[in-house]
Amino acid sequence: MRHSVKGRKLGRTASHRSALLNALTTSLLKHKRIKTTEAKAKEARTFVEKLITKAKRNDLHVRRQVMSLIHDKDVVNELFSEIIPKIGERPGGYTRVVKLGNRNGDAAAMAILELVDYNDVANKKAEEHKAKRELKAKDKADKKGSDSIEEATVVEEKTSKKSK
C-alpha cells in the first residue's frame, strides 16, 4: 500500500531522478516554457514551485541553496533578478501544465510546463515564428511567380520570331 508516499519514480534511480528534475528546472527557468512528458511536467512543477517560493526570500543562504540545485549561474541570477520581481506577491501557482496529447513515437502523454507570468515571451516567440514562416512562403511565391513571368516572355519571343 502506498499510504503517504509522495512523488513519482519516473523509472529512474534517486540520483538520476534528482538530476532530471534539476535539469528540467534549469531549462524551465531559462526558456520559460518546456515540452516534456506529462508525468515529468507534473513532478517538475512541484519542484519548481517549492524552489521559487524559497527563492522569494532572496538572501545569501537561499541563493546558495538554489545554486546547489541549479548549477547554471546565469539562470540563478535571472531567477533572482527577473523572475522573482515579476512574480511579486503571487502566493503560489507560478507554473502551468498544458496537456498536448500523445507523442507519435511511443504514445507518451506530452505536456508543456510554463511559467504563468511569461505568456508574453511564449506568444512573442510564436508570433516571430509565424511571421518568419509567412515571409518564407511569400518569398517562395514571389520566386515562383517571377519564374513563370520569365517563361512567358520567352514563349512570346519564340512565337514572334516564327511569325516573321
C-alpha positions as CSV (number, residue, x, y, z in Angstrom):
1,M,0.0,0.0,0.0
2,R,1.2,3.4,-0.9
3,H,-0.1,5.4,2.0
4,S,1.6,8.8,2.3
5,V,4.1,8.1,-0.5
6,K,4.5,11.3,-2.5
7,G,6.1,11.8,-5.9
8,R,6.8,9.8,-9.0
9,K,9.7,7.5,-9.5
10,L,9.8,8.2,-13.3
11,G,11.5,4.8,-13.9
12,R,14.8,6.1,-12.5
13,T,17.1,5.8,-9.5
14,A,17.0,8.5,-6.9
15,S,20.1,10.3,-8.1
16,H,19.1,10.1,-11.8
17,R,15.6,11.4,-10.8
18,S,17.1,14.4,-8.9
19,A,19.4,15.2,-11.8
20,L,16.4,15.1,-14.2
21,L,14.4,17.4,-12.0
22,N,17.3,19.8,-11.7
23,A,17.8,19.8,-15.5
24,L,14.1,20.3,-16.1
25,T,14.0,23.2,-13.6
26,T,17.1,24.8,-15.2
27,S,15.5,24.6,-18.7
28,L,12.2,26.0,-17.5
29,L,13.8,29.0,-15.7
30,K,16.0,29.6,-18.8
31,H,13.4,29.2,-21.5
32,K,10.2,30.0,-19.5
33,R,8.4,27.1,-21.2
34,I,9.4,23.4,-21.9
35,K,7.8,20.5,-23.6
36,T,8.1,17.2,-21.8
37,T,6.0,14.2,-20.8
38,E,3.1,14.8,-18.6
39,A,4.5,12.8,-15.6
40,K,7.8,14.7,-15.7
41,A,5.9,18.0,-16.1
42,K,3.7,17.3,-13.0
43,E,6.7,16.2,-10.9
44,A,8.9,19.2,-12.0
45,R,6.0,21.6,-11.3
46,T,6.1,20.7,-7.6
47,F,9.9,21.0,-7.6
48,V,9.9,24.4,-9.3
49,E,7.0,25.8,-7.1
50,K,8.9,25.0,-3.9
51,L,12.2,26.4,-5.4
52,I,10.5,29.7,-6.4
53,T,8.7,30.0,-3.1
54,K,12.0,29.5,-1.3
55,A,13.8,32.0,-3.6
56,K,11.3,34.8,-2.8
57,R,13.2,35.3,0.5
58,N,16.2,36.4,-1.6
59,D,19.1,36.2,0.9
60,L,22.5,34.6,0.7
61,H,21.6,31.3,2.3
62,V,18.7,30.8,-0.1
63,R,20.8,31.8,-3.1
64,R,23.4,29.1,-2.1
65,Q,20.6,26.5,-1.6
66,V,19.3,27.3,-5.1
67,M,22.8,27.1,-6.5
68,S,23.1,23.6,-5.1
69,L,20.2,22.6,-7.3
70,I,20.7,24.7,-10.4
71,H,24.3,24.7,-11.5
72,D,24.0,27.5,-14.1
73,K,24.9,30.9,-12.6
74,D,23.2,32.8,-15.3
75,V,19.9,31.0,-14.7
76,V,20.2,31.6,-10.9
77,N,20.9,35.3,-11.5
78,E,17.9,35.5,-13.8
79,L,15.7,33.8,-11.2
80,F,16.6,36.4,-8.5
81,S,16.8,39.5,-10.7
82,E,13.9,39.0,-13.2
83,I,11.6,36.1,-12.3
84,I,11.1,36.8,-8.6
85,P,10.4,40.5,-9.1
86,K,7.9,39.7,-11.9
87,I,6.1,37.1,-9.7
88,G,5.8,39.7,-7.0
89,E,3.3,38.9,-4.3
90,R,1.7,35.9,-6.1
91,P,1.1,33.4,-3.3
92,G,1.9,30.3,-5.4
93,G,0.8,28.8,-8.7
94,Y,3.8,30.0,-10.6
95,T,3.7,27.3,-13.2
96,R,1.1,25.8,-15.5
97,V,0.9,22.4,-17.1
98,V,-0.9,22.3,-20.5
99,K,-1.7,18.8,-21.9
100,L,-0.8,18.3,-25.5
101,G,-1.8,14.7,-26.4
102,N,0.2,11.7,-27.1
103,R,3.7,11.6,-28.8
104,N,3.8,9.8,-32.1
105,G,6.7,7.5,-31.4
106,D,5.7,5.9,-28.2
107,A,2.3,7.3,-27.4
108,A,3.6,9.0,-24.2
109,A,1.3,11.7,-22.9
110,M,3.0,15.1,-23.6
111,A,2.6,18.4,-21.9
112,I,4.0,21.9,-21.8
113,L,5.3,23.2,-18.5
114,E,5.4,27.0,-18.4
115,L,5.8,29.9,-16.0
116,V,2.4,31.7,-15.7
117,D,3.6,35.3,-15.8
118,Y,5.7,34.7,-19.0
119,N,2.9,34.2,-21.6
120,D,4.1,37.2,-23.4
121,V,7.5,35.6,-24.0
122,A,6.0,32.5,-25.5
123,N,3.4,34.5,-27.5
124,K,6.2,36.7,-28.9
125,K,8.2,33.7,-30.0
126,A,5.2,32.2,-31.6
127,E,4.4,35.4,-33.5
128,E,8.0,35.7,-34.7
129,H,7.9,32.1,-35.9
130,K,4.6,32.7,-37.7
131,A,5.9,35.9,-39.3
132,K,9.1,34.2,-40.4
133,R,7.0,31.3,-41.9
134,E,4.7,33.8,-43.8
135,L,7.8,35.7,-45.1
136,K,9.3,32.4,-46.3
137,A,6.1,31.5,-48.1
138,K,5.8,34.9,-49.6
139,D,9.4,34.8,-50.9
140,K,8.7,31.3,-52.3
141,A,5.6,32.6,-54.1
142,D,7.4,35.6,-55.5
143,K,10.2,33.4,-56.7
144,K,7.7,31.1,-58.4
145,G,5.8,34.0,-59.9
146,S,8.9,35.6,-61.3
147,D,10.0,32.3,-62.9
148,S,6.6,31.9,-64.7
149,I,6.8,35.5,-65.9
150,E,10.3,34.9,-67.4
151,E,9.0,31.7,-69.1
152,A,6.0,33.6,-70.5
153,T,8.2,36.3,-72.1
154,V,10.5,33.7,-73.6
155,V,7.4,31.9,-75.1
156,E,6.2,35.2,-76.6
157,E,9.6,35.9,-78.2
158,K,9.7,32.5,-79.8
159,T,6.3,32.9,-81.3
160,S,7.1,36.3,-82.7
161,K,10.2,35.0,-84.4
162,K,8.3,32.2,-86.1
163,S,5.6,34.5,-87.4
164,K,8.1,36.7,-89.3
